[in-house]
Amino acid sequence: MQAKYGEDVRVIGVAGRDELEPIQDFISNLDVGGFSHVADEELVVWKEYGIRSQPAFAFINDDGTVEVQGGSMGVDGLSERIDALLAR
């Protein structure tokens, strides 16, 4: 998504429920190193956005409003969601 949308969208992966080494392995194994990642080992970010399980997505608009969606979206679903947000 980061490569597709460039400067229009900022993608940040927030990994929780694991330690740093397995998180790094996940990023490497799934080849998702093309955007920023943070390790949320204390689940601070998860709690802030009310996220209880993964996968989940928090869409933060330019005006600061947040929309959280739990569950898998797939590439097409995620693209559609981002396109809709950018069209606002």
Backbone as a printed PyTorch tensor [residue, N CA C, xyz], in Angstrom:
tensor([[[  0.8200,  -1.1820,   0.0000],
         [  0.0000,   0.0000,   0.0000],
         [  0.8700,   1.2530,   0.0000]],

        [[  1.9660,   1.2010,   0.7620],
         [  2.8230,   2.3750,   0.8060],
         [  3.3930,   2.6690,  -0.5670]],

        [[  3.8320,   1.6410,  -1.2790],
         [  4.3800,   1.8440,  -2.6250],
         [  3.3010,   2.3360,  -3.5860]],

        [[  2.1050,   1.8300,  -3.4500],
         [  1.0120,   2.2040,  -4.3510],
         [  0.5890,   3.6550,  -4.1560]],

        [[  0.4920,   4.1050,  -2.9190],
         [ -0.0520,   5.4340,  -2.6260],
         [  1.0150,   6.4860,  -2.3500]],

        [[  2.2410,   6.0730,  -2.1680],
         [  3.3370,   7.0160,  -1.9760],
         [  3.0960,   7.9890,  -0.8400]],

        [[  3.3130,   9.2700,  -1.1210],
         [  3.2080,  10.3170,  -0.1030],
         [  1.7750,  10.6060,   0.3410]],

        [[  0.7870,  10.0940,  -0.3780],
         [ -0.6130,  10.3520,  -0.0180],
         [ -1.0560,   9.5710,   1.2140]],

        [[ -0.3360,   8.4990,   1.5280],
         [ -0.7230,   7.6110,   2.6280],
         [  0.5240,   7.2250,   3.4090]],

        [[  0.3800,   7.1560,   4.7150],
         [  1.4840,   6.6890,   5.5580],
         [  1.0430,   5.3830,   6.2050]],

        [[  1.7390,   4.3030,   5.9190],
         [  1.4260,   2.9920,   6.4720],
         [  2.4130,   2.7060,   7.6000]],

        [[  1.8790,   2.2870,   8.7420],
         [  2.7140,   1.9120,   9.8720],
         [  2.1900,   0.5850,  10.4090]],

        [[  3.0430,  -0.4020,  10.4520],
         [  2.6850,  -1.6880,  11.0400],
         [  2.9240,  -1.6340,  12.5380]],

        [[  1.9350,  -2.0520,  13.3090],
         [  2.0680,  -2.0480,  14.7630],
         [  1.9190,  -3.4890,  15.2410]],

        [[  3.0440,  -4.0710,  15.5920],
         [  3.0520,  -5.4740,  16.0100],
         [  2.9640,  -5.5550,  17.5310]],

        [[  2.1200,  -6.4260,  18.0050],
         [  1.9810,  -6.6490,  19.4320],
         [  1.9260,  -8.1350,  19.7090]],

        [[  1.8380,  -8.4490,  20.9710],
         [  1.6920,  -9.8360,  21.4170],
         [  2.8890, -10.7150,  21.0800]],

        [[  4.0500, -10.1130,  20.9450],
         [  5.2530, -10.9020,  20.7170],
         [  6.4660, -10.0620,  21.0720]],

        [[  7.6150, -10.7110,  21.0700],
         [  8.8610, -10.0130,  21.3390],
         [  9.4770,  -9.5530,  20.0290]],

        [[ 10.5050,  -8.7370,  20.1210],
         [ 11.0860,  -8.0770,  18.9670],
         [ 11.6170,  -9.0440,  17.9070]],

        [[ 12.3270, -10.0840,  18.2930],
         [ 12.9100, -10.9930,  17.2990],
         [ 11.8510, -11.6750,  16.4200]],

        [[ 10.7950, -12.2630,  16.9920],
         [  9.7520, -12.8470,  16.1350],
         [  9.0560, -11.8070,  15.2540]],

        [[  8.9150, -10.5920,  15.7710],
         [  8.3150,  -9.5240,  14.9660],
         [  9.2030,  -9.2240,  13.7710]],

        [[ 10.5010,  -9.1210,  13.9870],
         [ 11.4410,  -8.8680,  12.8950],
         [ 11.4220, -10.0140,  11.8860]],

        [[ 11.3310, -11.2430,  12.3760],
         [ 11.2420, -12.4020,  11.4790],
         [  9.9770, -12.3350,  10.6270]],

        [[  8.8620, -11.9640,  11.2250],
         [  7.6010, -11.8250,  10.5080],
         [  7.7330, -10.8060,   9.3760]],

        [[  8.3000,  -9.6590,   9.6810],
         [  8.4850,  -8.6040,   8.6790],
         [  9.3570,  -9.1080,   7.5360]],

        [[ 10.4220,  -9.7930,   7.8760],
         [ 11.3410, -10.3140,   6.8660],
         [ 10.7070, -11.4370,   6.0430]],

        [[ 10.0830, -12.3830,   6.7180],
         [  9.4940, -13.5450,   6.0340],
         [  8.3460, -13.1690,   5.1060]],

        [[  7.5640, -12.1680,   5.4860],
         [  6.4240, -11.7650,   4.6650],
         [  6.7650, -10.6240,   3.7080]],

        [[  8.0300, -10.1990,   3.7430],
         [  8.5060,  -9.1470,   2.8300],
         [  7.6510,  -7.8960,   2.9200]],

        [[  7.3960,  -7.4510,   4.1570],
         [  6.6140,  -6.2390,   4.3740],
         [  7.4790,  -5.1320,   4.9990]],

        [[  8.7380,  -5.1070,   4.6050],
         [  9.6520,  -4.1080,   5.1410],
         [  9.6300,  -2.7910,   4.3940]],

        [[  8.7040,  -2.6110,   3.4460],
         [  8.6580,  -1.3950,   2.6470],
         [  7.9680,  -0.2260,   3.3330]],

        [[  7.5940,  -0.3930,   4.5910],
         [  6.9810,   0.6970,   5.3560],
         [  7.4120,   0.5670,   6.8090]],

        [[  7.1360,   1.5730,   7.5980],
         [  7.5700,   1.6080,   8.9970],
         [  6.8200,   0.5970,   9.8520]],

        [[  7.5210,   0.0860,  10.8510],
         [  6.9300,  -0.8440,  11.8150],
         [  7.3520,  -0.4290,  13.2220]],

        [[  6.4710,  -0.6410,  14.1720],
         [  6.8090,  -0.4400,  15.5760],
         [  6.3980,  -1.6840,  16.3470]],

        [[  7.1380,  -1.9600,  17.4040],
         [  6.8090,  -3.0840,  18.2800],
         [  6.0430,  -2.5340,  19.4810]],

        [[  4.8140,  -2.9570,  19.6330],
         [  3.9440,  -2.5030,  20.7130],
         [  3.8560,  -3.6040,  21.7650]],

        [[  4.9910,  -3.8950,  22.3660],
         [  5.0710,  -5.0270,  23.2940],
         [  4.1810,  -4.8680,  24.5240]],

        [[  3.8880,  -3.6480,  24.9200],
         [  3.0120,  -3.4000,  26.0710],
         [  1.5600,  -3.1660,  25.6410]],

        [[  1.2830,  -3.2630,  24.3370],
         [ -0.0520,  -3.0810,  23.7580],
         [ -0.6470,  -1.6930,  24.0300]],

        [[  0.2090,  -0.6960,  24.1510],
         [ -0.2430,   0.6700,  24.3960],
         [ -1.0440,   1.1980,  23.2080]],

        [[ -0.5210,   1.0110,  22.0070],
         [ -1.2150,   1.4890,  20.8070],
         [ -2.5020,   0.7030,  20.6150]],

        [[ -2.4330,  -0.6030,  20.7940],
         [ -3.6320,  -1.4350,  20.6450],
         [ -4.7410,  -0.9280,  21.5630]],

        [[ -4.4080,  -0.6850,  22.8260],
         [ -5.4080,  -0.2230,  23.7960],
         [ -5.9480,   1.1500,  23.4190]],

        [[ -5.0850,   2.0350,  22.9650],
         [ -5.5000,   3.3900,  22.5930],
         [ -6.5760,   3.3750,  21.5110]],

        [[ -6.4690,   2.4290,  20.5850],
         [ -7.4190,   2.3510,  19.4770],
         [ -8.4690,   1.2550,  19.6520]],

        [[ -8.4980,   0.6120,  20.8120],
         [ -9.5050,  -0.3950,  21.0940],
         [ -9.3380,  -1.6790,  20.2990]],

        [[ -8.1260,  -1.9870,  19.9150],
         [ -7.8580,  -3.1860,  19.1220],
         [ -7.6050,  -4.3560,  20.0620]],

        [[ -8.3210,  -5.4600,  19.8220],
         [ -8.2100,  -6.6260,  20.6950],
         [ -7.6000,  -7.8330,  20.0030]],

        [[ -7.5660,  -7.8210,  18.6830],
         [ -7.0080,  -8.9610,  17.9560],
         [ -6.4370,  -8.4810,  16.6330]],

        [[ -5.6810,  -9.3420,  16.0200],
         [ -5.0960,  -9.0090,  14.7230],
         [ -5.5920,  -9.9770,  13.6680]],

        [[ -5.6900,  -9.5590,  12.4470],
         [ -5.3400,  -8.2310,  11.9570],
         [ -6.4120,  -7.2050,  12.2910]],

        [[ -5.9760,  -5.9660,  12.3420],
         [ -6.8700,  -4.8280,  12.5320],
         [ -6.2370,  -3.6270,  11.8510]],

        [[ -7.0670,  -2.6900,  11.4610],
         [ -6.5940,  -1.5090,  10.7550],
         [ -7.1770,  -0.2730,  11.4150]],

        [[ -6.3390,   0.7170,  11.6690],
         [ -6.7920,   2.0130,  12.1740],
         [ -6.4960,   3.0340,  11.0810]],

        [[ -7.5370,   3.6280,  10.5650],
         [ -7.4030,   4.6450,   9.5210],
         [ -7.5060,   5.9990,  10.2030]],

        [[ -6.4260,   6.7580,  10.1700],
         [ -6.3760,   8.0610,  10.8190],
         [ -6.3890,   9.1210,   9.7280]],

        [[ -7.4430,   9.9000,   9.7070],
         [ -7.6150,  10.9260,   8.6720],
         [ -6.8080,  12.1690,   9.0090]],

        [[ -6.6550,  13.0520,   8.0360],
         [ -5.9200,  14.2970,   8.2300],
         [ -6.4950,  15.1470,   9.3600]],

        [[ -7.8030,  15.0330,   9.5960],
         [ -8.4220,  15.8280,  10.6570],
         [ -8.3180,  15.1600,  12.0310]],

        [[ -7.6550,  14.0040,  12.0890],
         [ -7.4390,  13.3150,  13.3560],
         [ -8.4960,  12.2990,  13.7230]],

        [[ -9.5670,  12.2070,  12.9330],
         [-10.5690,  11.1880,  13.2360],
         [-10.0050,   9.8110,  12.9240]],

        [[-10.4370,   8.8360,  13.7020],
         [ -9.9200,   7.4750,  13.5790],
         [-11.0720,   6.5200,  13.3320]],

        [[-10.8920,   5.6310,  12.3740],
         [-11.8450,   4.5640,  12.1060],
         [-11.0740,   3.2450,  12.1990]],

        [[-11.5270,   2.3550,  13.0670],
         [-10.8610,   1.0710,  13.2560],
         [-11.7030,  -0.0280,  12.6340]],

        [[-11.0580,  -0.9100,  11.9180],
         [-11.7290,  -2.0700,  11.3360],
         [-10.9260,  -3.3130,  11.6850]],

        [[-11.5850,  -4.2640,  12.3020],
         [-10.9450,  -5.5130,  12.6460],
         [-11.1190,  -6.5400,  11.5440]],

        [[-10.2090,  -7.4790,  11.4770],
         [-10.2970,  -8.5620,  10.5050],
         [ -9.5090,  -8.2910,   9.2440]],

        [[ -9.3580,  -9.3230,   8.4810],
         [ -8.6040,  -9.2410,   7.2350],
         [ -9.3920,  -8.4650,   6.1880]],

        [[ -8.6840,  -7.6680,   5.3970],
         [ -9.3330,  -6.8890,   4.3480],
         [ -8.8710,  -7.3170,   2.9620]],

        [[ -7.7330,  -7.9520,   2.8600],
         [ -7.1860,  -8.2980,   1.5610],
         [ -6.7070,  -7.0430,   0.8440]],

        [[ -5.9230,  -7.2260,  -0.1800],
         [ -5.3590,  -6.1020,  -0.9190],
         [ -6.4500,  -5.2560,  -1.5540]],

        [[ -7.4200,  -5.8970,  -2.1930],
         [ -8.4870,  -5.1520,  -2.8650],
         [ -9.3310,  -4.3660,  -1.8710]],

        [[ -9.6940,  -4.9830,  -0.7630],
         [-10.5010,  -4.3110,   0.2440],
         [ -9.7640,  -3.1320,   0.8630]],

        [[ -8.4930,  -3.3180,   1.1240],
         [ -7.7000,  -2.2420,   1.6990],
         [ -7.5480,  -1.0960,   0.6990]],

        [[ -7.3190,  -1.4220,  -0.5520],
         [ -7.2140,  -0.3910,  -1.5950],
         [ -8.5180,   0.3890,  -1.7270]],

        [[ -9.6380,  -0.3110,  -1.7180],
         [-10.9400,   0.3610,  -1.8160],
         [-11.1540,   1.3100,  -0.6430]],

        [[-10.7970,   0.8660,   0.5370],
         [-10.9670,   1.6810,   1.7410],
         [-10.0980,   2.9340,   1.6740]],

        [[ -8.8500,   2.7780,   1.2660],
         [ -7.9420,   3.9150,   1.1640],
         [ -8.4180,   4.8790,   0.0730]],

        [[ -8.8320,   4.3380,  -1.0610],
         [ -9.3500,   5.1890,  -2.1410],
         [-10.5320,   6.0360,  -1.6540]],

        [[-11.4320,   5.4190,  -0.8860],
         [-12.5960,   6.1370,  -0.3650],
         [-12.1790,   7.2420,   0.5910]],

        [[-11.1950,   6.9630,   1.4350],
         [-10.7270,   7.9770,   2.3790],
         [-10.0330,   9.1200,   1.6530]],

        [[ -9.2770,   8.8150,   0.6260],
         [ -8.5790,   9.8650,  -0.1180],
         [ -9.5530,  10.7290,  -0.9160]],

        [[-10.6950,  10.1710,  -1.2600],
         [-11.6890,  10.9070,  -2.0600],
         [-12.4690,  11.9130,  -1.2130]],

        [[-12.3850,  11.8280,   0.0980],
         [-13.1420,  12.7350,   0.9860],
         [-12.6360,  14.1440,   0.8880]]])
